[in-house]
Amino acid sequence: MPTHLIIDGYNLMGIRGGLRGDVEAKREALIRDLSGYRRRKNHPVTVVFDGWRSGHPVERAEWREGIQVVFSKQGEQADAVVKRLAAQYGSDCAVVSSDHEIVNFARASGSTVLTAGEFETRLQLSGARPAARKREAEDDEPVRRDPKKKGNPRKLPKALRKKASQLKKF
């Protein structure tokens, strides 16, 4: 069963180059890349953007290029919407955000958590940006372990093995 992705939109845009300049064009580029990712990986995608400063009086959701785009209502931050969706889907979703409050809430709800940086790497490796795939392959280095530790030196720590297992889905 595909895992539903809930993405903190402006958080991911911040990783991709910041929120300065033409934010609307950057938002459209993100939606276009996420749409391509959805087609390749077959994960349902919901991206949430802030509308709390200049948004509509009610929460607005629309379908664009096969993904659900949600704008929080005026006076409500996107964080609250992401938390609500994480609680609603529980363990059937993955939350993409680097915000510690959202990450902790999502983990408590049983959701898989990806930081914005981890997801951006996955997005690039999935074919959204072929040049990034080449650069990523050159950066591979083995994980170094503390020489004082006992046990199998070729085996990653349990937390890293669990994280790698979760990331295989994406």
N, CA, C and O of each residue as an XYZ file, in Angstrom:
680
protein
N       0.841     -1.170      0.000
C       0.000      0.000      0.000
C       0.893      1.243      0.000
O       1.799      1.342      0.827
N       0.659      2.179     -0.898
C       1.486      3.386     -0.932
C       1.297      4.240      0.321
O       0.202      4.336      0.875
N       2.378      4.843      0.738
C       2.361      5.703      1.913
C       1.991      7.120      1.509
O       2.548      7.668      0.558
N       1.065      7.700      2.221
C       0.632      9.071      1.932
C       1.700     10.042      2.429
O       2.084      9.991      3.598
N       2.178     10.915      1.565
C       3.179     11.913      1.927
C       2.490     13.222      2.294
O       1.683     13.743      1.524
N       2.807     13.744      3.459
C       2.308     15.050      3.894
C       3.522     15.955      3.997
O       4.425     15.705      4.795
N       3.545     17.002      3.194
C       4.735     17.828      3.060
C       4.470     19.245      3.539
O       3.488     19.876      3.148
N       5.361     19.734      4.391
C       5.353     21.134      4.816
C       5.997     21.917      3.672
O       7.222     21.949      3.548
N       5.174     22.544      2.843
C       5.618     23.137      1.588
C       6.692     24.200      1.715
O       7.713     24.112      1.034
N       6.502     25.194      2.557
C       7.488     26.263      2.671
C       8.768     25.771      3.335
O       9.843     26.313      3.075
N       8.670     24.750      4.192
C       9.854     24.166      4.797
C      10.724     23.517      3.715
O      11.943     23.689      3.709
N      10.100     22.778      2.811
C      10.831     22.142      1.713
C      11.359     23.189      0.741
O      12.464     23.043      0.218
N      10.590     24.238      0.492
C      11.072     25.307     -0.386
C      12.291     25.999      0.207
O      13.172     26.434     -0.535
N      12.356     26.108      1.522
C      13.512     26.704      2.184
C      14.774     25.908      1.932
O      15.845     26.492      1.768
N      14.674     24.598      1.898
C      15.812     23.729      1.608
C      16.230     23.865      0.146
O      17.411     23.753     -0.180
N      15.265     24.104     -0.724
C      15.529     24.165     -2.158
C      16.135     25.481     -2.617
O      16.429     25.621     -3.805
N      16.332     26.431     -1.751
C      16.938     27.683     -2.189
C      16.343     28.911     -1.541
O      16.649     30.034     -1.942
N      15.509     28.719     -0.558
C      14.997     29.853      0.185
C      13.678     30.387     -0.332
O      13.154     29.944     -1.354
N      13.160     31.352      0.409
C      11.851     31.928      0.107
C      11.973     33.359     -0.399
O      11.002     34.115     -0.358
N      13.123     33.727     -0.861
C      13.307     35.071     -1.405
C      13.031     35.053     -2.910
O      13.160     34.018     -3.564
N      12.660     36.180     -3.431
C      12.395     36.269     -4.867
C      10.945     35.948     -5.175
O      10.046     36.250     -4.390
N      10.729     35.334     -6.325
C       9.389     35.005     -6.796
C       8.900     33.719     -6.125
O       9.127     32.624     -6.641
N       8.236     33.849     -4.988
C       7.776     32.704     -4.209
C       6.738     31.905     -4.990
O       6.720     30.676     -4.921
N       5.880     32.593     -5.728
C       4.843     31.909     -6.516
C       5.475     30.968     -7.545
O       5.023     29.834     -7.700
N       6.511     31.424     -8.244
C       7.185     30.584     -9.246
C       7.875     29.398     -8.575
O       7.857     28.288     -9.106
N       8.479     29.629     -7.415
C       9.128     28.535     -6.691
C       8.100     27.526     -6.198
O       8.358     26.322     -6.205
N       6.941     28.006     -5.773
C       5.872     27.114     -5.321
C       5.379     26.262     -6.490
O       5.149     25.063     -6.330
N       5.217     26.873     -7.660
C       4.771     26.124     -8.838
C       5.806     25.080     -9.264
O       5.445     23.973     -9.664
N       7.095     25.433     -9.175
C       8.158     24.481     -9.518
C       8.143     23.298     -8.549
O       8.331     22.153     -8.961
N       7.920     23.573     -7.269
C       7.835     22.504     -6.278
C       6.651     21.593     -6.573
O       6.786     20.370     -6.526
N       5.506     22.166     -6.873
C       4.319     21.366     -7.190
C       4.572     20.513     -8.437
O       4.166     19.352     -8.483
N       5.223     21.068     -9.424
C       5.547     20.323    -10.646
C       6.481     19.145    -10.335
O       6.262     18.038    -10.827
N       7.526     19.381     -9.517
C       8.448     18.298     -9.156
C       7.752     17.227     -8.324
O       7.990     16.036     -8.523
N       6.891     17.645     -7.391
C       6.160     16.675     -6.572
C       5.183     15.852     -7.407
O       4.952     14.676     -7.126
N       4.621     16.468     -8.417
C       3.719     15.750     -9.311
C       4.483     14.657    -10.073
O       3.997     13.536    -10.225
N       5.660     14.999    -10.537
C       6.493     13.994    -11.209
C       6.882     12.873    -10.262
O       6.879     11.705    -10.648
N       7.209     13.213     -9.045
C       7.559     12.215     -8.033
C       6.369     11.288     -7.786
O       6.531     10.071     -7.701
N       5.170     11.873     -7.671
C       3.964     11.069     -7.439
C       3.724     10.086     -8.582
O       3.342      8.938     -8.354
N       3.952     10.545     -9.815
C       3.760      9.653    -10.964
C       4.775      8.507    -10.958
O       4.424      7.373    -11.282
N       6.017      8.788    -10.598
C       7.058      7.755    -10.606
C       6.920      6.781     -9.439
O       7.092      5.575     -9.620
N       6.613      7.284     -8.256
C       6.613      6.448     -7.049
C       5.231      5.983     -6.618
O       5.121      5.075     -5.794
N       4.191      6.573     -7.146
C       2.800      6.191     -6.862
C       2.408      6.387     -5.390
O       1.602      5.629     -4.851
N       2.977      7.398     -4.757
C       2.574      7.765     -3.399
C       1.596      8.932     -3.493
O       1.872      9.893     -4.211
N       0.457      8.882     -2.791
C      -0.401     10.060     -2.740
C       0.346     11.182     -2.010
O       1.019     10.929     -1.011
N       0.230     12.414     -2.501
C       0.984     13.536     -1.958
C       0.036     14.667     -1.583
O      -0.839     15.048     -2.361
N       0.227     15.198     -0.373
C      -0.454     16.407      0.072
C       0.618     17.388      0.487
O       1.447     17.080      1.343
N       0.613     18.572     -0.111
C       1.567     19.614      0.262
C       0.780     20.747      0.911
O      -0.241     21.189      0.384
N       1.271     21.214      2.069
C       0.562     22.214      2.866
C       1.383     23.506      2.890
O       2.576     23.494      3.192
N       0.721     24.616      2.566
C       1.354     25.934      2.582
C       0.650     26.821      3.598
O      -0.538     26.654      3.874
N       1.404     27.769      4.149
C       0.836     28.742      5.082
C      -0.089     29.700      4.352
O       0.211     30.149      3.246
N      -1.202     30.005      4.971
C      -2.097     31.030      4.478
C      -2.529     31.922      5.623
O      -3.484     32.689      5.497
N      -1.822     31.821      6.750
C      -2.277     32.484      7.983
C      -2.124     33.985      7.964
O      -2.823     34.658      8.722
N      -1.262     34.552      7.156
C      -1.120     36.012      7.130
C      -2.056     36.662      6.111
O      -2.738     37.640      6.414
N      -2.076     36.112      4.919
C      -2.878     36.750      3.872
C      -3.762     35.749      3.140
O      -4.087     35.938      1.968
N      -4.143     34.702      3.825
C      -4.941     33.666      3.188
C      -6.433     33.942      3.208
O      -6.886     35.048      3.500
N      -7.172     32.902      2.888
C      -8.636     32.965      2.899
C      -9.150     32.734      4.312
O      -8.436     32.188      5.153
N     -10.380     33.145      4.575
C     -10.944     32.931      5.919
C     -11.163     31.452      6.246
O     -11.296     31.101      7.418
N     -11.203     30.579      5.236
C     -11.358     29.143      5.461
C     -10.197     28.414      4.794
O      -9.572     28.925      3.865
N      -9.926     27.215      5.286
C      -8.871     26.402      4.684
C      -9.252     26.054      3.250
O     -10.403     25.728      2.962
N      -8.284     26.129      2.372
C      -8.550     25.892      0.954
C      -7.709     24.722      0.471
O      -6.495     24.707      0.676
N      -8.336     23.746     -0.164
C      -7.646     22.587     -0.718
C      -8.020     22.463     -2.187
O      -9.179     22.633     -2.565
N      -7.032     22.168     -2.996
C      -7.279     21.990     -4.433
C      -6.371     20.895     -4.955
O      -5.322     20.604     -4.381
N      -6.800     20.290     -6.064
C      -5.993     19.256     -6.715
C      -5.287     19.885     -7.899
O      -5.927     20.441     -8.792
N      -3.962     19.797     -7.905
C      -3.178     20.355     -9.004
C      -2.146     19.338     -9.432
O      -1.325     18.890     -8.632
N      -2.193     18.981    -10.688
C      -1.250     18.041    -11.291
C      -1.195     16.723    -10.520
O      -0.137     16.101    -10.421
N      -2.335     16.299     -9.975
C      -2.431     15.011     -9.300
C      -2.065     15.018     -7.832
O      -2.113     13.968     -7.190
N      -1.701     16.168     -7.273
C      -1.409     16.231     -5.850
C      -2.370     17.194     -5.178
O      -2.891     18.117     -5.804
N      -2.595     16.962     -3.899
C      -3.489     17.838     -3.147
C      -2.665     18.985     -2.572
O      -1.676     18.759     -1.876
N      -3.075     20.208     -2.865
C      -2.415     21.407     -2.362
C      -3.365     22.057     -1.367
O      -4.498     22.397     -1.707
N      -2.891     22.229     -0.120
C      -3.714     22.786      0.946
C      -3.087     24.089      1.417
O      -1.888     24.152      1.690
N      -3.910     25.128      1.508
C      -3.492     26.407      2.087
C      -4.247     26.564      3.403
O      -5.476     26.496      3.437
N      -3.498     26.775      4.487
C      -4.159     26.937      5.784
C      -4.990     28.207      5.773
O      -4.743     29.123      4.988
N      -5.977     28.247      6.656
C      -6.844     29.425      6.702
C      -6.120     30.589      7.368
O      -5.104     30.410      8.040
N      -6.651     31.753      7.172
C      -6.075     32.953      7.767
C      -6.078     32.813      9.283
O      -7.106     32.486      9.876
N      -4.943     33.058      9.906
C      -4.820     32.922     11.348
C      -4.356     31.546     11.801
O      -4.130     31.345     12.994
N      -4.206     30.597     10.890
C      -3.760     29.243     11.225
C      -2.482     28.941     10.447
O      -2.421     29.180      9.240
N      -1.481     28.428     11.117
C      -0.243     28.094     10.443
C      -0.336     26.720      9.797
O      -1.155     25.888     10.188
N       0.513     26.494      8.804
C       0.529     25.210      8.115
C       0.910     24.082      9.073
O       0.505     22.937      8.874
N       1.681     24.398     10.102
C       2.083     23.385     11.077
C       0.867     22.700     11.694
O       0.874     21.484     11.880
N      -0.160     23.456     12.008
C      -1.372     22.893     12.604
C      -2.072     21.949     11.629
O      -2.599     20.913     12.033
N      -2.078     22.307     10.356
C      -2.714     21.455      9.337
C      -1.917     20.164      9.171
O      -2.498     19.082      9.081
N      -0.586     20.271      9.130
C       0.268     19.087      8.988
C       0.057     18.160     10.184
O      -0.059     16.947     10.011
N       0.006     18.710     11.378
C      -0.220     17.898     12.571
C      -1.577     17.197     12.516
O      -1.693     16.018     12.850
N      -2.590     17.932     12.094
C      -3.937     17.352     12.011
C      -3.963     16.193     11.011
O      -4.558     15.150     11.282
N      -3.320     16.378      9.862
C      -3.278     15.315      8.853
C      -2.458     14.122      9.337
O      -2.825     12.977      9.075
N      -1.346     14.377     10.044
C      -0.532     13.289     10.589
C      -1.329     12.475     11.599
O      -1.239     11.248     11.619
N      -2.106     13.150     12.433
C      -2.948     12.446     13.403
C      -4.044     11.650     12.696
O      -4.393     10.550     13.126
N      -4.583     12.204     11.617
C      -5.647     11.550     10.868
C      -5.155     10.270     10.182
O      -5.827      9.240     10.241
N      -3.985     10.329      9.532
C      -3.470      9.172      8.792
C      -2.664      8.220      9.667
O      -2.582      7.029      9.364
N      -2.071      8.717     10.740
C      -1.306      7.869     11.657
C      -0.125      7.199     10.988
O       0.703      7.859     10.361
N      -0.050      5.885     11.124
C       1.103      5.143     10.596
C       1.031      4.937      9.086
O       1.963      4.387      8.500
N      -0.041      5.361      8.453
C      -0.174      5.220      6.997
C       0.402      6.400      6.230
O       0.205      6.508      5.020
N       1.119      7.295      6.930
C       1.657      8.467      6.241
C       3.106      8.711      6.621
O       3.621      8.173      7.602
N       3.735      9.530      5.818
C       5.085     10.021      6.098
C       5.015     11.536      6.066
O       4.443     12.121      5.147
N       5.599     12.166      7.073
C       5.593     13.620      7.173
C       6.962     14.139      6.784
O       7.985     13.670      7.282
N       6.968     15.128      5.877
C       8.214     15.743      5.426
C       8.278     17.145      6.009
O       7.548     18.042      5.589
N       9.172     17.320      6.993
C       9.369     18.615      7.623
C      10.640     18.572      8.449
O      11.035     17.515      8.940
N      11.275     19.715      8.602
C      12.438     19.819      9.476
C      12.088     20.559     10.762
O      12.969     20.809     11.585
N      10.842     20.905     10.944
C      10.369     21.592     12.138
C      10.281     20.572     13.284
O       9.536     19.597     13.184
N      11.031     20.789     14.364
C      11.104     19.826     15.459
C       9.745     19.544     16.093
O       9.466     18.407     16.474
N       8.911     20.551     16.208
C       7.597     20.358     16.807
C       6.749     19.407     15.956
O       6.082     18.519     16.487
N       6.779     19.597     14.648
C       6.025     18.725     13.746
C       6.607     17.321     13.753
O       5.864     16.340     13.789
N       7.938     17.218     13.719
C       8.614     15.918     13.712
C       8.244     15.121     14.960
O       7.898     13.944     14.863
N       8.313     15.748     16.118
C       7.978     15.050     17.364
C       6.514     14.622     17.398
O       6.205     13.515     17.838
N       5.608     15.491     16.937
C       4.191     15.155     16.910
C       3.926     13.991     15.952
O       3.167     13.077     16.274
N       4.559     14.030     14.768
C       4.346     12.978     13.772
C       4.852     11.628     14.284
O       4.197     10.602     14.101
N       6.010     11.637     14.920
C       6.536     10.382     15.478
C       5.602      9.840     16.554
O       5.375      8.633     16.627
N       5.060     10.726     17.390
C       4.125     10.303     18.426
C       2.842      9.731     17.818
O       2.192      8.877     18.421
N       2.485     10.201     16.628
C       1.285      9.701     15.939
C       1.546      8.406     15.188
O       0.620      7.810     14.637
N       2.808      7.962     15.162
C       3.149      6.722     14.470
C       3.550      6.919     13.021
O       3.748      5.941     12.301
N       3.672      8.153     12.582
C       4.039      8.445     11.201
C       5.543      8.309     10.987
O       6.332      8.496     11.913
N       5.924      7.987      9.774
C       7.324      8.014      9.378
C       7.693      9.472      9.166
O       6.881     10.249      8.663
N       8.892      9.847      9.538
C       9.320     11.243      9.417
C      10.544     11.322      8.528
O      11.504     10.571      8.703
N      10.504     12.233      7.577
C      11.650     12.556      6.725
C      11.931     14.039      6.890
O      11.010     14.855      6.850
N      13.189     14.390      7.072
C      13.506     15.814      7.098
C      13.388     16.349      5.680
O      13.410     15.588      4.712
N      13.265     17.648      5.569
C      13.148     18.262      4.241
C      14.383     17.957      3.403
O      14.267     17.726      2.200
N      15.558     17.954      4.015
C      16.794     17.648      3.290
C      16.820     16.221      2.771
O      17.229     15.985      1.634
N      16.384     15.255      3.596
C      16.339     13.855      3.170
C      15.366     13.677      2.007
O      15.668     12.985      1.035
N      14.205     14.302      2.115
C      13.229     14.157      1.039
C      13.701     14.839     -0.236
O      13.484     14.316     -1.329
N      14.342     15.993     -0.119
C      14.854     16.683     -1.305
C      15.864     15.800     -2.024
O      15.880     15.753     -3.254
N      16.712     15.095     -1.265
C      17.663     14.158     -1.874
C      16.918     13.051     -2.596
O      17.271     12.696     -3.721
N      15.890     12.503     -1.960
C      15.084     11.445     -2.594
C      14.379     11.974     -3.848
O      14.275     11.272     -4.854
N      13.909     13.190     -3.776
C      13.223     13.807     -4.913
C      14.188     13.946     -6.087
O      13.831     13.662     -7.230
N      15.393     14.378     -5.801
C      16.398     14.533     -6.857
C      16.816     13.184     -7.429
O      16.964     13.041     -8.643
N      17.008     12.190     -6.557
C      17.435     10.874     -7.014
C      16.349     10.146     -7.798
O      16.650      9.257     -8.594
N      15.090     10.517     -7.579
C      13.994      9.828     -8.271
C      13.853     10.271     -9.719
O      13.059      9.707    -10.472
N      14.622     11.278    -10.105
C      14.573     11.682    -11.504
C      14.099     13.093    -11.736
O      14.037     13.541    -12.881
N      13.760     13.811    -10.674
C      13.299     15.177    -10.853
C      14.429     16.069    -11.371
O      14.199     16.995    -12.150
N      15.645     15.774    -10.928
C      16.808     16.537    -11.381
C      17.952     15.571    -11.640
O      18.629     15.182    -10.689
N      18.203     15.161    -12.894
C      19.212     14.151    -13.180
C      20.631     14.568    -12.791
O      21.435     13.699    -12.454
N      20.969     15.842    -12.822
C      22.313     16.282    -12.481
C      22.618     16.004    -11.011
O      23.758     15.696    -10.663
N      21.625     16.108    -10.160
C      21.828     15.876     -8.734
C      22.134     14.409     -8.461
O      22.877     14.103     -7.529
N      21.576     13.496     -9.255
C      21.817     12.075     -9.069
C      23.297     11.761     -9.268
O      23.867     10.962     -8.526
N      23.906     12.373    -10.244
C      25.316     12.161    -10.534
C      26.174     12.664     -9.378
O      27.111     11.980     -8.966
N      25.874     13.830     -8.857
C      26.636     14.412     -7.756
C      26.491     13.557     -6.498
O      27.466     13.383     -5.768
N      25.309     13.023     -6.228
C      25.076     12.215     -5.040
C      25.908     10.942     -5.073
O      26.418     10.520     -4.035
N      26.055     10.329     -6.216
C      26.827      9.099     -6.342
C      28.303      9.337     -6.007
O      28.966      8.437     -5.491
N      28.815     10.509     -6.286
C      30.206     10.819     -5.999
C      30.439     11.055     -4.518
O      31.565     10.882     -4.052
N      29.424     11.442     -3.760
C      29.565     11.796     -2.350
C      29.458     10.607     -1.408
O      29.590     10.784     -0.197
N      29.224      9.394     -1.920
C      29.050      8.233     -1.049
C      30.342      7.907     -0.321
O      31.382      7.690     -0.941
N      30.262      7.875      1.011
C      31.383      7.486      1.854
C      30.857      6.498      2.876
O      29.709      6.604      3.307
N      31.691      5.528      3.273
C      31.216      4.585      4.287
C      31.027      5.283      5.628
O      31.720      6.248      5.950
N      30.075      4.775      6.400
C      29.804      5.337      7.717
C      30.921      4.901      8.659
O      31.251      3.716      8.722
N      31.505      5.848      9.393
C      32.600      5.551     10.328
C      32.015      5.268     11.703
O      31.123      5.971     12.178
N      32.540      4.222     12.330
C      32.103      3.869     13.680
C      33.173      4.249     14.682
O      34.352      4.349     14.341
N      32.765      4.456     15.892
C      33.680      4.736     16.989
C      34.526      3.491     17.234
O      33.961      2.412     17.409
N      35.868      3.593     17.256
C      36.710      2.402     17.427
C      36.553      1.744     18.800
O      36.957      0.592     18.962
N      35.989      2.423     19.779
C      35.804      1.859     21.121
C      34.596      0.932     21.195
O      34.464      0.164     22.147
N      33.728      0.997     20.212
C      32.504      0.200     20.261
C      32.807     -1.267     19.995
O      33.740     -1.612     19.271
N      31.986     -2.119     20.606
C      32.101     -3.556     20.398
C      31.027     -3.991     19.425
O      30.107     -3.230     19.125
N      31.139     -5.191     18.940
C      30.142     -5.725     18.029
C      30.644     -5.745     16.601
O      31.803     -5.423     16.339
N      29.789     -6.115     15.694
C      30.150     -6.240     14.289
C      30.425     -4.853     13.705
O      29.514     -4.026     13.666
N      31.630     -4.575     13.258
C      31.943     -3.242     12.736
C      31.303     -2.959     11.378
O      31.235     -1.807     10.950
N      30.843     -3.994     10.711
C      30.223     -3.795      9.393
C      28.721     -3.544      9.485
O      28.069     -3.207      8.496
N      28.196     -3.711     10.674
C      26.754     -3.539     10.873
C      26.480     -2.144     11.407
O      27.092     -1.715     12.385
N      25.561     -1.439     10.765
C      25.193     -0.101     11.212
C      24.443     -0.157     12.532
O      23.833     -1.179     12.846
N      24.472      0.908     13.306
C      23.677      0.948     14.535
C      22.186      0.765     14.231
O      21.720      1.066     13.133
N      21.462      0.271     15.216
C      20.051     -0.063     15.041
C      19.226      1.129     14.544
O      18.371      0.962     13.675
N      19.471      2.327     15.082
C      18.699      3.503     14.670
C      18.938      3.812     13.190
O      18.005      4.181     12.476
N      20.175      3.664     12.730
C      20.465      3.929     11.313
C      19.869      2.847     10.414
O      19.417      3.145      9.308
N      19.862      1.588     10.879
C      19.245      0.519     10.084
C      17.746      0.745      9.949
O      17.174      0.536      8.879
N      17.106      1.175     11.046
C      15.663      1.446     11.016
C      15.358      2.592     10.053
O      14.421      2.509      9.259
N      16.153      3.663     10.127
C      15.947      4.814      9.240
C      16.141      4.404      7.783
O      15.366      4.815      6.920
N      17.161      3.604      7.499
C      17.409      3.146      6.125
C      16.246      2.295      5.618
O      15.862      2.384      4.451
N      15.691      1.473      6.503
C      14.543      0.648      6.123
C      13.329      1.516      5.769
O      12.619      1.233      4.804
N      13.100      2.566      6.551
C      11.981      3.456      6.273
C      12.199      4.230      4.972
O      11.251      4.457      4.220
N      13.433      4.633      4.704
C      13.715      5.425      3.505
C      13.631      4.604      2.223
O      13.469      5.174      1.143
N      13.739      3.280      2.317
C      13.658      2.439      1.117
C      12.318      2.589      0.404
O      12.226      2.385     -0.806
N      11.276      2.948      1.162
C       9.943      3.114      0.571
C       9.897      4.284     -0.407
O       9.068      4.314     -1.317
N      10.800      5.249     -0.208
C      10.735      6.466     -0.970
C      11.829      6.525     -1.977
O      11.930      7.500     -2.722
